[in-house]
Amino acid sequence: MSAETSLRLAHIGHAYFGRTVLDHIDLAIGASEVVALVGPSGCGKSTLVHIAAGIVEPLRGTVAHGYRRHAMVFQEPRLLPWASARDNIAYPLRIAGRGRRQRHALAEAAAARVSFDAVDLDKYPVELSGGMRQRVAIARALVVDPDFIFFDEPFTALDVALKRRMQDLVIEASRASRFSALFVTHDLIEAARIAHRIIVLDANGDGIAGERPLPGEPGERDDRVVFETVQRFLRDDPLFRHIHDVDERKLA
């Protein structure tokens, strides 16, 4: 695998209870590239990112990693309810055997990167708002200094204004740390804001339907460019024709 490739999926296929949910998936993500993965509900987006992250073993195909270390941010923050925000952020470091003083110093630095107020670090998840909990989850991903991050629809449950602030955190962090990312979303506006490239999964699970590069760099596109890009996709591009379809049988 090329040194410029952080992740490569080759001929990935998967099935649940005999029903194929993904097939013929070939995808490469470059160093420092953020790729948004979109598609109709039930098309296998989350399954694919879980395969890429090593959480799920594919039925067929190979996953090759060119990065040193990855992290993951889920749709739910998945915080330990009995641990403070500081200890939740530091948890991966504890697993890695880092000392308490070093864990706390690195956790506080990661919290600062996502603008999580230091006065809230000793609070427990139940005391935090939804946005604060998601900041903790992002800081927990950043604390291990990853060069690849998997995002599985992390901002779906947030309101529009808070979602935008979280997107800005990801954009700023990716530009500062130069990590690569695979970002699953059902929101085309979100995809057009945070990514270099959009990948669209086939509605029937038969591979990647297509991809579209995005103009400029994430963080440099103003709202007008983002809006006009998405409207053009939805109005003129057949690749996005079924992007908002829902197959309730696949979601059962």
C-alpha positions as CSV (number, residue, x, y, z in Angstrom):
1,M,0.0,0.0,0.0
2,S,1.3,3.5,-0.9
3,A,2.7,5.6,1.9
4,E,0.1,8.2,0.8
5,T,-2.8,5.9,1.5
6,S,-4.1,5.7,5.1
7,L,-6.8,3.2,4.5
8,R,-7.7,0.7,1.7
9,L,-10.7,-1.5,1.5
10,A,-10.6,-4.1,-1.2
11,H,-13.6,-6.3,-2.4
12,I,-15.4,-5.9,0.9
13,G,-18.6,-7.9,1.3
14,H,-20.8,-8.6,4.3
15,A,-24.1,-10.2,5.2
16,Y,-26.4,-10.5,8.2
17,F,-28.4,-13.7,8.6
18,G,-27.8,-14.6,5.0
19,R,-28.9,-11.2,3.6
20,T,-26.2,-9.2,1.8
21,V,-25.8,-5.7,3.2
22,L,-22.6,-4.8,1.4
23,D,-20.7,-6.1,-1.6
24,H,-18.0,-5.1,-4.0
25,I,-16.7,-2.3,-1.8
26,D,-13.3,-0.8,-2.9
27,L,-12.2,2.4,-1.3
28,A,-8.9,4.2,-0.6
29,I,-8.5,7.2,1.7
30,G,-5.4,9.3,1.4
31,A,-3.1,10.8,4.1
32,S,-4.8,13.8,5.7
33,E,-8.0,13.3,3.6
34,V,-11.4,13.5,5.2
35,V,-14.0,11.4,3.3
36,A,-17.7,11.6,4.0
37,L,-19.7,8.4,3.5
38,V,-23.4,9.0,2.6
39,G,-26.2,6.9,1.3
40,P,-29.9,6.0,1.9
41,S,-30.8,4.8,5.3
42,G,-30.2,1.1,5.7
43,C,-27.6,0.9,2.9
44,G,-24.8,-0.3,5.2
45,K,-22.9,2.9,6.1
46,S,-22.3,2.1,9.7
47,T,-21.5,-1.5,8.9
48,L,-18.8,-0.4,6.5
49,V,-17.2,2.0,9.0
50,H,-17.2,-0.7,11.7
51,I,-15.5,-3.1,9.3
52,A,-12.9,-0.4,8.4
53,A,-12.3,0.2,12.1
54,G,-11.9,-3.5,12.8
55,I,-15.0,-3.7,15.0
56,V,-16.8,-6.1,12.6
57,E,-15.0,-8.8,10.6
58,P,-16.1,-8.7,6.9
59,L,-17.5,-11.8,5.3
60,R,-15.0,-11.3,2.4
61,G,-12.4,-8.8,1.3
62,T,-9.4,-7.1,3.0
63,V,-8.8,-4.0,5.1
64,A,-5.3,-2.5,5.0
65,H,-4.2,0.2,7.4
66,G,-1.5,2.6,6.5
67,Y,-1.9,4.7,9.7
68,R,-0.2,4.3,13.1
69,R,-3.2,4.7,15.4
70,H,-6.9,5.3,15.0
71,A,-9.8,6.5,17.2
72,M,-13.5,6.4,16.8
73,V,-16.4,8.8,17.6
74,F,-19.8,7.1,17.8
75,Q,-23.3,8.5,17.4
76,E,-23.8,8.2,21.1
77,P,-20.9,9.6,23.2
78,R,-20.6,6.2,25.1
79,L,-19.1,7.7,28.2
80,L,-18.4,5.8,31.4
81,P,-21.2,7.1,33.7
82,W,-19.1,6.5,36.9
83,A,-16.1,8.5,35.6
84,S,-15.6,12.2,35.5
85,A,-15.2,14.0,32.1
86,R,-11.4,14.1,32.8
87,D,-11.2,10.4,33.4
88,N,-13.4,9.6,30.4
89,I,-11.1,11.6,28.2
90,A,-8.1,9.9,29.7
91,Y,-9.5,6.4,29.6
92,P,-7.6,5.2,26.5
93,L,-4.4,6.4,28.1
94,R,-5.2,4.4,31.2
95,I,-5.7,1.3,29.1
96,A,-2.3,2.0,27.5
97,G,-0.7,2.0,30.9
98,R,0.1,5.8,31.2
99,G,0.6,7.2,34.7
100,R,-2.1,9.2,36.4
101,R,-0.3,12.6,36.2
102,Q,0.5,12.2,32.5
103,R,-3.1,11.0,31.8
104,H,-4.6,14.0,33.4
105,A,-2.2,16.5,31.7
106,L,-3.0,15.0,28.3
107,A,-6.7,14.9,29.0
108,E,-6.7,18.5,30.0
109,A,-4.8,19.4,26.8
110,A,-7.3,17.4,24.7
111,A,-10.3,19.1,26.4
112,A,-8.8,22.5,25.6
113,R,-8.5,21.5,22.0
114,V,-12.3,21.0,21.8
115,S,-13.1,24.1,23.9
116,F,-14.3,22.0,26.8
117,D,-14.2,24.3,29.9
118,A,-11.6,23.1,32.5
119,V,-14.1,23.9,35.3
120,D,-16.3,21.0,34.0
121,L,-13.7,18.3,33.9
122,D,-14.6,16.9,37.3
123,K,-18.3,16.6,36.4
124,Y,-19.9,13.3,35.6
125,P,-21.7,12.6,32.3
126,V,-25.1,13.0,33.9
127,E,-24.2,16.6,34.8
128,L,-23.2,17.5,31.2
129,S,-25.4,18.6,28.3
130,G,-25.5,16.7,25.1
131,G,-23.0,19.0,23.4
132,M,-20.6,18.8,26.3
133,R,-20.8,15.0,26.3
134,Q,-20.0,14.9,22.6
135,R,-17.0,17.3,23.2
136,V,-15.7,14.8,25.7
137,A,-16.1,12.0,23.2
138,I,-14.1,13.9,20.6
139,A,-11.5,14.9,23.1
140,R,-11.2,11.2,24.1
141,A,-10.5,10.4,20.4
142,L,-7.9,13.1,20.1
143,V,-6.1,12.3,23.3
144,V,-4.3,9.3,21.8
145,D,-2.9,11.5,19.0
146,P,-4.5,9.4,16.2
147,D,-3.6,9.8,12.5
148,F,-7.0,8.3,11.5
149,I,-10.5,8.9,13.1
150,F,-13.7,7.0,12.3
151,F,-16.9,9.1,12.8
152,D,-20.1,7.1,12.9
153,E,-22.9,9.8,12.5
154,P,-21.6,11.5,15.7
155,F,-23.8,14.6,15.5
156,T,-27.2,13.2,14.4
157,A,-28.9,13.8,17.8
158,L,-27.8,17.4,18.1
159,D,-29.7,20.5,17.1
160,V,-28.6,22.5,14.1
161,A,-26.6,25.2,15.9
162,L,-24.8,22.7,18.1
163,K,-24.2,20.4,15.2
164,R,-22.5,23.2,13.3
165,R,-20.2,23.9,16.3
166,M,-19.2,20.3,16.5
167,Q,-18.5,20.2,12.8
168,D,-16.2,23.2,13.2
169,L,-14.4,21.3,16.0
170,V,-13.7,18.4,13.6
171,I,-12.6,20.7,10.8
172,E,-10.2,22.6,13.0
173,A,-8.8,19.5,14.6
174,S,-8.3,17.8,11.3
175,R,-6.5,20.8,9.9
176,A,-4.3,21.1,13.0
177,S,-3.4,17.4,13.4
178,R,-3.6,16.4,9.7
179,F,-5.4,13.2,10.5
180,S,-7.4,11.2,7.9
181,A,-11.0,10.4,8.6
182,L,-14.0,8.4,7.4
183,F,-17.1,10.4,8.4
184,V,-20.5,8.6,8.1
185,T,-23.4,11.0,7.8
186,H,-26.9,11.2,6.3
187,D,-26.6,15.0,6.1
188,L,-25.3,16.3,2.8
189,I,-24.7,19.8,4.3
190,E,-22.5,18.3,6.9
191,A,-20.7,16.2,4.3
192,A,-20.1,19.3,2.2
193,R,-18.7,21.2,5.2
194,I,-16.3,18.7,6.7
195,A,-15.0,16.6,3.8
196,H,-12.6,16.7,0.9
197,R,-14.6,14.1,-1.0
198,I,-18.1,12.5,-0.8
199,I,-18.6,8.7,-1.3
200,V,-22.1,7.5,-2.0
201,L,-23.1,3.9,-1.2
202,D,-25.4,2.1,-3.6
203,A,-28.9,1.9,-2.3
204,N,-29.0,-1.9,-2.6
205,G,-25.7,-2.5,-1.0
206,D,-23.9,-3.2,-4.3
207,G,-20.7,-1.3,-3.8
208,I,-20.0,2.4,-4.1
209,A,-22.4,4.1,-6.5
210,G,-20.0,7.0,-7.1
211,E,-18.0,9.8,-5.6
212,R,-17.7,13.5,-5.9
213,P,-14.8,15.8,-5.0
214,L,-15.6,19.0,-3.1
215,P,-14.2,22.4,-4.1
216,G,-11.5,23.9,-1.9
217,E,-10.6,22.8,1.6
218,P,-12.9,22.1,4.6
219,G,-13.1,25.2,6.6
220,E,-12.5,27.5,3.6
221,R,-16.0,27.0,2.0
222,D,-18.4,29.7,3.0
223,D,-22.1,28.9,3.6
224,R,-23.1,30.0,0.1
225,V,-20.7,27.6,-1.6
226,V,-21.8,24.7,0.7
227,F,-25.5,25.4,0.1
228,E,-25.1,25.8,-3.7
229,T,-22.9,22.6,-3.9
230,V,-25.5,20.5,-2.1
231,Q,-28.4,22.0,-4.1
232,R,-26.6,21.2,-7.3
233,F,-26.0,17.6,-6.2
234,L,-29.7,17.2,-5.3
235,R,-31.1,18.9,-8.4
236,D,-28.8,17.9,-11.2
237,D,-26.7,14.9,-10.1
238,P,-28.3,11.4,-10.5
239,L,-25.8,10.0,-8.0
240,F,-27.8,11.7,-5.2
241,R,-31.3,10.8,-6.5
242,H,-32.0,8.2,-3.8
243,I,-29.9,9.8,-1.0
244,H,-33.0,10.3,1.2
245,D,-34.7,7.0,0.5
246,V,-35.5,4.8,3.5
247,D,-35.9,1.0,3.2
248,E,-37.8,0.2,6.5
249,R,-37.1,-3.6,6.0
250,K,-33.4,-3.0,6.1
251,L,-33.8,-0.9,9.3
252,A,-35.8,-3.6,11.1
